[in-house]
Amino acid sequence: MANYQTRFEAQQNILNYILMFYNSRRLHSYLGYQSPNQYEQNMAKLEKAA
């Protein structure tokens, strides 16, 4: 567990986790229940095939 000097530091760390790690891996119904990372990979494969 990390020790933070301020509450702001802790909030920034949590925000970075949500934005950079969690959201890039969680499934999004808008993307056909794929993660944004999976969606990007699939789109890149389709562009190469075209």
C-alpha positions, 0 to 999 in steps of 0.5 A: 500500500502506498503512503501519500503525503497529501490527499491530492496525491492519493486522488491523482493516483486513483484517477490515473489508475482509472483512466489509464489502466481500468478504462482501457481494459474494461468491456464497453457495450458501445464497442461490442463488449470489447475493451478499447485495447481489443477494439483498437487491435481489431481495427488495426487488423481490418485496416491492414487487410483492406 
